[in-house]
Amino acid sequence: MPPRTTDSTPERPDDDHAPSTAPEPCAGDDAPTPPPAGEGEAEDMAGVGAEGKEEKEDRTGADSGQRVVAVRRAADGGRRWRALHLAGCAVLLAVAVTGGAIAVGGGQDRGAGVDAVSAAGALSPGDLARGDLDAGIASLQKHLRAQPKDFGSWATLGVAYVEQARTKGDPSRYPQAQRALKRSLGLEPGNDQALAGQAALAAARHDFPGALTHADRALKQNPYNERALCTRIDALVELGRYDDAAKAADTADDRRPGIPVFTRYAYVRELRGDVRTAREVLERALSSAHAPADVAYVATALGQLAWNQGEYKTALDHYARALAADDAYLPALEGRARAQAASGDRTAAVRGLEQVVARFPLPGPLVALGELYEDRGADGDRAKAGDQYALVDAWTALARAGGANTDLETALAAADHGDEKEALRAARAEWDRRHSVHTADALAWALHVNGRDEEALPYARRATATGYRNAVFLYHRGVIERATGDKGEARTHLKAALDLNPGFSPLGAREARTALKDLEGNR
């Protein structure tokens, strides 16, 4: 499974504000300040212009269909597409990912968001969290056209855009989030809802120092702001400050115990090798979950934990529960496909990942699908795999255009399926920003594919030093140790990877078995 960073981990927004998890750089630092009297201009900045609701709803079905068609066309034309200028790729993917969603309101897959509008006409953050996100955003936009000075709703809209970007793989929403949050702060300087939203946006863009700064500012205003407490944990985790993250998780648990805090508490424990506690915390969280969004979120986290330990049947059971609560929940659909692949049901896995990337082509499932095609090896599969990797390049270009840092994703994908030199550049740049186990592993592997194994080994050791049980990290370390001539340690770590999670990657697991067999034969 890909690293559970703040923007790839499923997150359920808190009941105080809007959708949670992804953090952000200061929304007010580089966005133009909206003129105080220009309410119409401010509305346009955040995507709440004057287009009629009926017209938008008429387009919803067509936009959704166009998005899927565009993705499929991009995949069908992958080989030609790879030769295009990267900016052109980004434009194509922007169309594929967003379709008409940039238009006010987006689609309405299920109608809960509209039904949750309060008597005053505004959508409460808690209702938005439990309802349909697109419909909820449409309701907020309608309310803000009537009440453009409602700073709380501007903050809620900003964080909802962040969540929409995360769940739909649409980084073009980040500038809209930034403008909405700045609008909120312009109306009510220092309000903790918008500051916490800025923290969420910074984390979504992988600006983790900025996320920490904004979270701390929000907590000075309101020490019990759940989003800020959660984003502070996220930022410390992503910066590799695990002791501080554990303290932050304890603080959050004391102040605002609940599902968003529990899942982060569990992940901090997992990163330190305490899988038992992580599982117990998540199971308690699931037993207390009632809303479908909460059930899907926590059950998926349990599925990811089980998959990481090679417990595929258990993982599939958790994903089934998540999908029973929300049959369109993408993290659960992706997790189920990975567990099916690891269990040997490659046909179901390919079909599942094809459905995921046809809706939202994010780097993790794109690479996973490409590797499944390569492993299957049928006629045309190599070209299909290349199409998926080309889409990763386009997604990273689109994310950068939205202000996000994509160096970790670039390093991970390019090391195995792209330009090795670009992988090393990206990994070094990310390591300069933060020293997490995931960046240590990415840098170690990028150095390895560039033939610099002696330099890679200390980073590979650092990636496995916290006790985090991750088969990919163990595999990478074993391969690097083999390349440096340390056959004993190489055998130990390759075997540990396969014992822990023998289906961690269609291609990586096969290569690990081959390398281990060779080492055993030459003893």
N, C-alpha and C positions, 0 to 999 in steps of 0.2 A: 504494500500500500504506500502511496506517496506520503511524504511527511505531513503530519497534521498541523500545519501552520494555521495562523488565525483566519486566513481567507479560504482555506480548503476544508477546514473542519466544519461540520454542520453546526450552526448556532441558532439558538432560539432566543429571540429578543426578550428583554426584560419587560416587566409590566409598568415601569415608570416612563419609559420613553419608547422609541421604535426599535426595529430589528437591530441585533447586536453582532458583534465579533470583530469585523474588520476595522482596523484602525487607520488614521490619516495624518497628513501633514497639516499644518495650520491652514485651515480653510480661508483664513483672512489674509494670509501673507502675500499671495501672488494673484489674487482675484481682484478685479476692479471693484471699487466701492460703489454700490448702487446709489444713485442720487436719492436723497431723502424724499423728495416730492414726486419722484418718478415711479409711482406705484405700478403703472403698466409696464415700464421697463423692467422693474424688479420681478414682476410676474413672468415676463418672457425669459429672464435669465434662468429661472429655475424650472422652466417648462410648464408654466401655468398660464399660457396665453389664452386668447379668447375663442379658440375653436369650439364649435358646438359639440355637446356631448353626443347627440344623435349621430353626427357625422363620424365622430371617433369610434363609436360602437359599431357602426356599419363597416368600418374598415378593419375591425379586430380580427375577424376570421381570415380575411384576405392577407393581413400582415403576417399572421401566424403561418399560413401556408407558404407565403413567399419566403419566410425565414428558412423553413425546412428545405424548400426547393433550392434556395441559394447555397445552403450547406452542401447539399448533394451535388450540385453543379461544381462546387469547389473541389469536392472529393473526386468527381469524375474527371475533372480537368487538372488533377494534381501535377502530372508531369509537365504539362505546359505551364501551369501556374507557378511551379518552382522557378522557372526561368524569368518570371516577371520581376520587375523592380519591387523591393520589399514594401515600399509605400503602397504600391498598387495592390499587393496582397492584403495589406491591412484594410484598405477600402473594401475589397471584396468580403473579407471576413466581417467587417463592421456591418455590412448589409446582411450577411448570413446570420450573424448573432442577434442583431437588434431588430431587423425587419422594420416594422412600423412602431416598435416600442418606444422610440425616441419621441414620437408624437405623444401629445398629452394623454396620460391615462393608461396606456398599454392595454393588454388584453385582459379578459376576465374568464379565466379557466373555471373558477368556482366563484360563486357570488357572495361569499361571507363578508368580504371587505365592505361592500356597499351597505349590507344589512347592519353593519356595526356602527354606522354613523350615529353620533349622539344627537340629542334633541337640539343642541345648539348648532348643529350642522358640521361640527369638526369631528375628526376621527381620533379617538384616544389612542395613545401609543400601545396600551395593552391590547386593545381590540385589533389594532393593526397587526400586532404580533401573532394573534390567534387566527386572523382572517386571511383572505387571499391578498397577497402583496400588491399585485397590479391594480386590483379593484380598490384596495385601500389607498394607494397613491392617487388614483383618480378622484377619490372622495376628498382627500386632503387638498388636491389642486382646486377642486370646485369650491371648497370652503375658503381657500386663500384668495381666490378671485373676489369673493364677497367680503372677506375680512383680512386684507393684506397686512395688517399690523399685528397679527397674532403671532408673536415671537415663538411661542411654544410649538405651534403647528409648523412653522418654518423649520424648527429644529427637528421635529419628528419627520418631516418630509426629507430633510437632508440625510438622516440616518436610514430612512427607507430606501433612498437612492443607493446608498452604500450597500445595503442588503440585496437590492435588486442586481447591482453589479456583481456581487459575489455569487448569488444563486443562479444567475443567468449567464455568467461569463461575459458580462457587458461592461468593460472598463470605461466606455464613453459616458457612463452615468456619474463617474467621479467628479468631473468639473461641475455638473449640475448639483451634486451634493455639496460641493465646496461653496457654490454661490448661495444655496439655500441656507447653509449654516452661517455664512457671513451675514446674510440678511437678518437672521435671528439675532445675532450679536449686535448688529447695527440698531435693532429695535430695543434690545435689552442687553446692554454690555455686561459681560461676565456671567450670563445665565448658565447654570451648570448643565442644562440639557444640551445646549449647543456646544459647550466645551467638551462634553463627553462624546458628542457626535464628531467633533474634530479629531478626537483621539481615535474613534472608530475608523474614520476616513484615512488617517495617517497609517494605521496598521494595515488597512486594506491595500494601501499603496506601498507597503513594506518600508515605511519610514518609521521604524520602531523607536528611535530616540524621540522623534516628534510625538509619537503616540504616548510615550511615557510622560513627556512634558505636559501635554494637553490633559491626560488623565489626572495628573497631580493637581493641575489648575482646577479641574472640575471638582476634585475631592476637597480642595480648600473651601469651595463654595458649599459643597454638600458631601460630607464624609460617607453618606449612605447611598450615593448614586451608584446603582448596580452596574450600569454600563461602564462607568469609569473604573470601578473596582475590578470588573472582569477584563477590561482592556489593559489595565495595569499589569495583571497577571500575564496576559498574552504578550505584551511588550517585553517583559522581563524574561519570559521563556524564549522568545525569538532572539533576544540579545545574548542568550546563553548564560544568564545570571540565575541559575537554578536555585541556589540557596535563597536569594531574594524573592524569587517567584514562589517558593514554598511559604515564606513568611507572608507574602501578599495574599496567597490563597487562604492561609489561616485567618488573616485579618478580614478578608471578604466573607469567610464562613461565619465569623463572629458577628459581622454587621448585617449581612444580607444573605442568610442561608437560603438556597433555592437551586433550582435546576441549572441555571447558567453558571453559578459558582461551583456547584457540585461537579459538573463535568470538567471544569478547569482544574479543580482540586485533584480529580482522578488522573488527569493527564500529567500533571506535575509529578504525581507519585509514579506513574508509569515510566516517565523519563528517568527517574532515579532507580528504576529496576523493581519497584514495589508493585508488581502486577496484581497480587492478591488484594491489596488495599484498593487499588484502582477499580478492580472488578466489584468489590463489595460496595464502594461508594456509588458506582453507576447502577448497580442492582437496586440499591435503596432509592436512588433518584427515579428509576423507572417505576418502582412500586408506588411512588408518590405522584407520578405524571398522570394527568387526566385529559388535557387538551390533545387533540391529534398531533399538533405540531410538536408538543413536548415528547410524546411517545415516540414519534418518528425520529426525533433528534437523539434521544437517549438510547433507544434501541440500536440505532446506527452506530453510536459510539461504542456500545458493547460489541457489536459485530466487528468493528475495526480492531478492537482489543483482542477478540478471539482469533480473528484472521492473522493478526501479527504473531500469535502464539502457535499457529498451525492447526487451530481447532476449527476446521472448516464446517463441520456439521453444526456446531454451536453457532458459528458466525451466520450460517444460512438461516438458522432458526431466528436469530435476532433480526436479520434483514427482513425476514418474512413478517415479523411483528411490526417492524417499521413501515413496511409497505401496506400492511393491513390498515394502519392508521392513515397513511397518505400514499396512495399508489403511484404518485408522480414524484416522490421525493428522490431527487437525483443522487445524493450521496449514498442512499440505500440501494438504488438501482446499480450504481457503479460498484459498490461493495459486493453486492450479490454476484455480479458478473465476474469479479476477481475471484471470489470464493468458488464459483462454479468452475472456472478455469483451473484453479488449484486442485479441485476435486476430480478433474478429468473430463468434465462436461464442457468441452471446448465449443461445441456447436451452440449451446445455450449462452456461453460466455460471449462469443462473437456477436450473436444476435442482440444480447443485452447491451453491449458496449456500442454497437452500431446505433441502437435507439438513443443512447445517451448523447453521443456526439452529434447525432442528427439534430438534436434539440439545442444543445449547448456545447460547442467544441472547445473544451478546456484542455490544457496540456496533459494533465494526468491521464484521463481516459483516452485521449488521442494516442499517446505513447503506448498505453496498455493494449489498445486495439491494434496498433501497428505491429507490436511484438507478437500478438496472437496470429496475425496474418503471416508474419515471417516464420513462426514456428509451425504453422499448418503447412505452408509450402505448396499450396495448390496453384494451378495455372492462374497467373495474374495477381497472386498474393503479394509478391515483392513490390509490384507497382502500387497496389492498394496500400501497403505499408508506407511507401514513400509519400503517398498522398496525405496520410495522417501526420507525418513528420513535417511536411510543408505547411500544414495548417497550424502546427505549433509555432513555427516561425512567424506566421501572420498574426497569430494571437498575441505574441510578445510585442510585435510592432504596435498593435492596437492598444495594448495595455500601457506601453510607454507613452503613446499619444494621450492617454488619459491621466498621465502623471504618475504611473506606477513604476516601481523598480522591479524588473523581471530577471535580474541576474541569476538568482538561484534556479529558476525554471529553465533559463537558457543553459546554464552549466550542466544541469542534470540531463536535459534532452540532447544537447549537442555532444556531450562526451561519448554517448553510445550511438547516436543517430545523426550526427551533423559534423560541424567543423571543430576538430579537436583544439585548435588554437583559440577559437572563439570561446570554447568551453573553459579553457584555462583563464582567459581574460576575465570572463564573467565570474568564475569562482574566486579569483583573487580579489576582484572588486567587492564581492559580497563578504568575503572574509575580512576585508578592511573595515567593513561597516559593523559586523557582528560575529561573535564567536560561539555559535550554537553547535550542537552535535551534527545538525544537518548541513551547516556550511562547512564544518570540518570534513565530513564525509564527501561532500561535493568537491572540495578542493583536493582531497586525497585522490579521488578517482580521476579528476581532470589532469592532475600531474601524472598519474599512471598512464593514461592513454596518450600522453605526450612523451612517454619514455623516461620519466623522471621519478623512478620508484624510490630511490633513497630519500629524496626530498618529500615524497608522498607519505612514507611510513609514519612519521610522528603525527600527522594529521589523522591517519587511519586509526592510530591508537587512541587519539583524543576523542574521536567519534564514538568509541566503544567504552570510554572511561567512566561514564556515569552509571553504568549498569543497565542502560536502556537495551531491551531485548529486541533487536532489529536484525533480521536475517540479511538484508541488503548490506548493512554496515559490516557484518561479520564476513560476508562473501567478499566485499571489496578489500577488507583487511587481509583475508587469506590469499587473494590473488596477488596483492602487492607484496606480501611476505614471500610468496613463492618466487616472484620476480627478483627479490633481493637475495634469494638463496637460503632463506630460513625455512626449510622444508617442514621441520617439526611444528613450528607455529602455524604455518600455512595449512597443514593437515588439521590441526586443532580447530582453526577458525572456519575452514570450509565445511568440516563435519558439523560444527556447531550451527552454522547457517542452515544446513540441510536437515539437521535434527529438529531445529526450532520451527522452521516454516519451509518445508520442501517444495512448495509451489510459490515461492515469493516472487518469481518472475519467470515467464515462459522461456526466455532466452538465458537469463542469468542463472537459473537453477540448472539448466542443461549444461552450461559451461562449468558450473561448480562441480557437478557430478563428474564431468570429463577430467577436470583438473585433479580432483581428489583420487579418481581411479588411477591416473598417471602417477601421482605421488605415492599411492599405496603399492603400485607395481614396481616402483624403483627403490623401495626401502631396502 
